[in-house]
């Protein structure tokens, strides 16, 4: 987000790097050189020039660079692609995610806002909100959370947005409100256990900050039971005594 995500969107205290959910190929690790049809179609709308024929290859190179954490390489490629095809949502999305990973919050906001305007997709709203959170603009985080909640694009995306919104509330001193927001989160499906675990971790952090050590311990133990090496849970639980 990010992040952050640049880790993934942050909760009250960001656990560990993870990629935010994405609508399509750019955010999913796209290893084949052949682009998804929707992305190729967007690039085909570029003005007919000799350089336009090279856009799919350059987009493929950018996706591979992003997937391999070579964000500076991805940024250089995507900047040129965004200049050549400014109305391509896939380009603006991946460019925004790359800038987010680099901690360039305002630049990432510009690209992710453009992605939303072009696609009407809410899939990167958690990352967008996390950028605003990193800048301390928590009112905007709340607005984006309201938009995301109303749009309800999918359980995983809404869950990420909820973590960012709770984190921003906690940043602003509203620990009870942040706790209530995460306590009301619906249980994740068994197919996505990490989503539930991330909520436990975020809630444990909030309970610790609020002085409710028994609840914090209980949730940190749940995270630890899921995966002893996940996040910094073992260290935090040990610190609680």
BABA-362350 format. One record per residue (C-alpha): x, y, z; residue in three letters. Coordinates in steps of 0.02 Angstrom, whole numbers, plus 50000, padded with zeros to 5 digits. Layout:
XYZALA ...
END
This chain:
500005000050000UNK 500295005150057UNK 501525004650141UNK 501985003150188UNK 501704987350059UNK 502314996450030UNK 502024981450125UNK 500224977750108UNK 499004989750182UNK 499414992450362UNK 498364988150510UNK 498604996950677UNK 500384990450673UNK 500924983150508UNK 501414964950527UNK 502474960050378UNK 502624963550192UNK 501204956550088UNK 500484961849924UNK 498844970649922UNK 497414962949826UNK 497284968049644UNK 495994967449510UNK 497014958749378UNK 498684953449310UNK 499764967949370UNK 499524964149555UNK 499524945449532UNK 501254938949493UNK 501204938349303UNK 502664927949243UNK 502154923749064UNK 502704936248933UNK 500974935748855UNK 499894949248931UNK 498104946248987UNK 496844951048855UNK 496144965948951UNK 497884973348973UNK 498364970548791UNK 496734978848739UNK 497114994148844UNK 498854995848767UNK 498134993848592UNK 497225010448615UNK 498865019948608UNK 499125031248456UNK 499745021248308UNK 501625024248305UNK 503135013148285UNK 503435014448472UNK 501665008348508UNK 502114991048443UNK 503364989448585UNK 502144993548725UNK 501614975548764UNK 503424970048783UNK 503814984748896UNK 502274981249001UNK 502814963149018UNK 504544968949073UNK 503764980649201UNK 502674966749273UNK 504164955249289UNK 505214968949372UNK 503814972449496UNK 503574953949532UNK 505444952449570UNK 505444967749685UNK 506484977949562UNK 505414993149592UNK 506585006249520UNK 506664996649356UNK 504774994849356UNK 504565013449393UNK 505625018849245UNK 504685007449126UNK 502975012249193UNK 503315030949189UNK 503585029749002UNK 502095018448980UNK 500975030549076UNK 501555044548962UNK 501195034148807UNK 499525026848865UNK 498855038049006UNK 497105030748992UNK 497655012649021UNK 497025007449194UNK 498234992749207UNK 499725004249180UNK 499155017249306UNK 498735003549432UNK 500424995049424UNK 501335011749420UNK 500405016949578UNK 500785000549665UNK 502625002149619UNK 502715019749689UNK 501825013649845UNK 503135000149870UNK 504455013649856UNK 503635024449989UNK 503245038349866UNK 501535041649940UNK 500945056949844UNK 501525050249677UNK 500655033749715UNK 499065043149760UNK 499085051949593UNK 499205035649497UNK 497975025749603UNK 496685039749598UNK 496885039649408UNK 496675020649407UNK 495045022149504UNK 494385035949391UNK 494795026049234UNK 494175009149292UNK 492885012949426UNK 493724998749523UNK 493894999449712UNK 495174985549720UNK 496624997049761UNK 495675007949885UNK 496564999750033UNK 498255004149959UNK 497655021749916UNK 497015024050093UNK 498655017750164UNK 499585031050065UNK 498485044550144UNK 498755036450314UNK 500635037350290UNK 500425056050258UNK 499365058150414UNK 497805062550314UNK 496645051750417UNK 495045060750367UNK 495355055350188UNK 495675037650248UNK 493955037750327UNK 493155044050167UNK 493975030350065UNK 493435017250192UNK 491635023250176UNK 491755022249986UNK 492495004849994UNK 491244998550121UNK 489785004550016UNK 490504997649854UNK 490924980849936UNK 492024974449792UNK 492484958349882UNK 492814951650056UNK 494704951650042UNK 494804969649981UNK 493584975950112UNK 494574966750246UNK 496174975750193UNK 495264992350193UNK 494594989050368UNK 496364986050433UNK 496955002550361UNK 495435011850427UNK 495685004650601UNK 497515009250595UNK 497095027250550UNK 495825028250691UNK 497135021950813UNK 498395034350744UNK 497145048150784UNK 496935042150963UNK 495275033050943UNK 495815016051007UNK 494045010851062UNK 493365014950889UNK 494765005450803UNK 494464990350915UNK 492594990550881UNK 492904991450694UNK 493994975950694UNK 492914966650819UNK 491454968450698UNK 492464961150554UNK 491624945550483UNK 492584929350501UNK 493654925050350UNK 493304909550250UNK 494344893950278UNK 495094896550106UNK 495904912750166UNK 496524909550343UNK 497874922850336UNK 496554936450324UNK 495854930950492UNK 497584929550567UNK 498024947250513UNK 496454953650598UNK 496934944350758UNK 498664952050753UNK 497994969550724UNK 496714967550864UNK 498044960850982UNK 499094976150947UNK 497624987550985UNK 497184978351145UNK 498984979751204UNK 498994998351168UNK 497345000251260UNK 498044991051412UNK 496974975351393UNK 498444963451408UNK 497444947151434UNK 496514949551269UNK 498114954551181UNK 498984938751244UNK 497534927851189UNK 497544934551012UNK 499434934150995UNK 499344915851049UNK 498064912350912UNK 499224919950783UNK 500674909850854UNK 499664893750847UNK 499304897050663UNK 501134899650620UNK 502534901550749UNK 503594911450626UNK 502254923350565UNK 502544941850594UNK 503464946250756UNK 502154937650863UNK 503304926950968UNK 504334942051021UNK 502804952551060UNK 501984938751161UNK 503584936051259UNK 503684954651296UNK 501964953851375UNK 502594941151503UNK 
END
